[in-house]
Amino acid sequence: MTGDAKRAVVTGVSSGIGAATARRLLGDGWAVTGFSRRDPGIDDGRFSWTAVDLGDLEALSEHATAVGPVDAVVHAAGLQSSAPLGKLQVDDGLAMWRIHVAAAEVLVNGLVPSMRDGGRVVLVGSRTMSGAAGKSQYAATKSALVGMSRSWAAELVDRAITVNVVAPGPTDTPMLNDPARTSTPPKLPPLGRFIAPEEVAGLIGFLVGPLGGSITGQAIVQCAGASL
């Protein structure tokens, strides 16, 4: 890796928003350490990959504390199961909480002590954080990210470390066609297309970039008009 490049840790780099974010940051000159279960196949001298199941919180903690000083962390790993009330499975909710919330907690807790002042934390949430029929468990985990990130933003403001949630609407990733969400098929947003993962990565790139340093404690919705 280039010694003078800013360094970011990005989770979920094997596909979707995580992969797009890793590639965006590499294109912007960052050095990137990627966490995921599967090899993302990114061929770049400034990229290193760590094989880890984000649901294995003990392993994740060990990997996070071993990374060393970083300038940014982006938690993009996720999964989605959906079901209406009356058909909820507790294990589905716990699995999503583990990946979305607990993994974010363990990851940032391990990285922030050595994060350089002026660093950036971005958690990938969802437009459904305010509630969506048939997605109560998923929405609960994504809404939790908002309270957690605002708390961290207040704790870290004296170090000029920003903490934000990027909350996309339906994004064209493998999760969109996951069989676990068949009860809530995606609806095309008013703009007439699904969001490209590269667009979400672009917003993340702005937040961690030189012009994003005054934005903190926010949940930014990127929904192609779905909130209208």
C-alpha positions in Angstrom: 0.0 0.0 0.0 1.1 3.6 -0.6 2.4 5.0 2.7 1.0 8.5 2.3 -2.5 7.5 1.1 -5.5 8.0 3.4 -6.7 4.6 4.6 -10.2 3.3 5.0 -11.8 0.1 6.2 -14.9 -0.9 4.2 -17.1 -3.9 5.1 -19.2 -6.0 2.7 -16.7 -5.4 -0.2 -17.6 -8.6 -2.0 -20.6 -7.1 -3.7 -23.2 -4.3 -3.8 -22.6 -1.0 -2.1 -19.5 -2.2 -0.2 -17.8 -3.2 -3.5 -18.8 0.0 -5.2 -17.5 2.0 -2.2 -14.2 0.2 -2.1 -13.7 0.9 -5.9 -14.8 4.5 -5.5 -12.3 5.2 -2.7 -9.5 3.5 -4.5 -10.3 5.7 -7.5 -10.1 8.7 -5.2 -6.6 7.7 -4.1 -7.4 6.0 -0.8 -5.8 2.8 0.5 -8.6 0.4 1.4 -8.8 -2.6 3.7 -11.9 -4.7 2.9 -13.7 -7.0 5.2 -16.1 -9.6 3.8 -16.7 -13.4 3.7 -16.0 -13.7 0.0 -13.0 -12.5 -2.0 -14.0 -9.4 -3.9 -11.4 -9.9 -6.6 -10.3 -6.3 -6.5 -6.9 -6.1 -8.2 -5.2 -2.9 -6.9 -2.0 -2.4 -5.0 -3.7 -0.2 -2.5 -6.3 -2.8 -1.6 -6.0 -5.5 1.0 -8.7 -8.0 1.9 -9.5 -9.6 5.2 -11.7 -12.7 5.2 -14.1 -12.4 8.1 -17.8 -13.2 8.8 -19.2 -9.9 10.1 -21.5 -12.0 12.3 -18.5 -13.4 14.1 -18.1 -10.5 16.5 -15.1 -11.9 18.3 -13.2 -12.4 15.1 -14.3 -9.0 13.8 -13.1 -7.3 17.0 -9.7 -8.9 16.6 -9.3 -7.9 13.0 -10.5 -4.3 13.7 -8.0 -3.7 16.5 -5.2 -5.2 14.3 -5.8 -2.8 11.4 -3.9 0.2 12.9 -4.5 3.9 12.3 -7.2 4.7 9.7 -8.9 7.8 8.4 -12.3 6.4 7.6 -14.6 3.4 8.2 -17.6 2.5 6.1 -19.9 -0.3 7.3 -21.8 -1.4 4.2 -22.3 -5.1 5.0 -25.9 -6.1 5.3 -28.7 -8.6 4.8 -32.4 -8.5 4.7 -35.3 -10.8 5.7 -38.8 -9.6 5.6 -42.1 -10.9 7.0 -45.4 -9.4 8.2 -46.4 -9.3 11.9 -47.7 -12.8 12.8 -45.0 -14.5 10.7 -41.9 -13.0 12.2 -39.0 -15.3 13.0 -36.9 -14.1 16.0 -33.7 -15.6 14.6 -34.1 -13.5 11.4 -34.3 -10.3 13.5 -31.3 -11.3 15.6 -29.2 -12.1 12.5 -29.9 -8.7 11.0 -29.2 -6.9 14.3 -25.9 -8.8 14.6 -24.7 -7.7 11.1 -26.2 -4.2 11.0 -25.9 -2.9 14.5 -23.6 -5.2 16.6 -21.0 -5.5 13.9 -21.0 -1.7 13.4 -20.5 -1.3 17.2 -17.6 -3.8 17.4 -16.0 -2.4 14.2 -16.1 1.3 15.1 -15.3 0.6 18.8 -12.1 -1.2 17.7 -11.0 1.3 15.1 -11.8 4.7 16.6 -9.2 4.7 19.4 -6.5 4.8 16.7 -8.4 6.7 14.1 -6.7 9.9 13.1 -8.3 13.1 14.2 -10.6 14.4 11.4 -11.6 10.9 10.4 -14.9 9.8 9.1 -17.4 7.1 10.0 -20.2 6.2 7.6 -22.9 3.5 8.3 -25.1 2.3 5.5 -28.7 2.4 6.7 -31.9 2.4 4.7 -34.8 4.6 3.8 -37.0 2.1 5.7 -35.5 3.3 9.0 -38.7 5.2 9.6 -40.8 2.1 9.2 -42.1 -0.1 6.3 -44.9 -2.6 6.3 -43.5 -6.1 6.3 -40.0 -5.0 7.2 -40.3 -4.3 10.9 -37.2 -6.2 12.0 -35.1 -4.8 9.2 -36.4 -1.3 9.9 -35.6 -1.7 13.6 -32.0 -2.4 12.9 -31.6 0.4 10.4 -33.3 2.9 12.7 -31.0 1.8 15.5 -28.0 3.0 13.4 -29.3 6.5 13.5 -29.4 6.8 17.3 -26.0 5.1 17.6 -24.4 7.3 15.0 -25.7 10.5 16.5 -24.4 9.4 19.9 -21.0 8.7 18.4 -21.0 12.0 16.5 -21.5 13.8 19.8 -18.7 11.8 21.5 -16.2 12.4 18.7 -16.9 16.0 17.7 -13.9 17.3 19.7 -11.7 15.2 17.5 -13.4 16.5 14.3 -14.4 12.9 13.5 -17.7 12.9 11.7 -20.3 10.1 11.9 -23.2 9.8 9.5 -25.7 7.3 8.1 -26.3 7.0 4.4 -29.9 5.7 3.9 -30.5 4.5 0.4 -33.8 3.4 -1.1 -34.1 0.3 -3.4 -30.6 -0.2 -4.8 -29.6 -2.5 -7.6 -27.6 -5.0 -5.6 -27.9 -8.8 -5.1 -30.0 -8.1 -2.0 -32.7 -6.7 -4.2 -33.5 -10.3 -5.4 -32.7 -12.1 -2.2 -35.3 -14.9 -1.6 -35.4 -13.9 2.1 -37.4 -10.8 1.1 -39.9 -12.3 -1.3 -42.8 -11.1 0.9 -41.8 -7.5 0.1 -40.7 -7.3 -3.5 -38.9 -4.0 -4.4 -41.0 -1.2 -5.9 -39.6 1.0 -8.6 -39.0 4.5 -7.3 -40.7 7.5 -8.9 -37.6 8.4 -10.9 -38.3 5.2 -12.8 -35.2 3.2 -11.9 -33.4 1.6 -9.0 -30.4 3.4 -7.4 -27.0 2.3 -8.7 -24.6 1.2 -6.0 -22.1 3.5 -7.5 -24.4 6.4 -6.7 -24.5 5.4 -3.0 -20.7 5.1 -3.2 -20.5 8.6 -4.6 -22.3 10.0 -1.6 -20.1 8.1 0.7 -17.1 9.3 -1.1 -18.3 12.9 -0.6 -18.8 12.4 3.1 -15.3 11.0 3.6 -13.7 13.4 1.2 -12.3 16.9 1.8 -15.7 18.7 1.5 -17.6 16.4 3.8 -16.0 17.5 7.1 -18.8 19.7 8.3 -21.6 17.1 8.1 -22.0 14.9 11.2 -24.8 13.2 13.1 -27.0 13.1 10.0 -29.0 10.4 8.2 -29.0 11.3 4.5 -31.8 9.6 2.5 -30.9 8.7 -1.1 -34.1 7.2 -2.5 -34.7 8.2 -6.2 -38.0 9.8 -5.1 -39.3 6.9 -3.0 -39.9 9.2 -0.1 -42.0 11.7 -2.0 
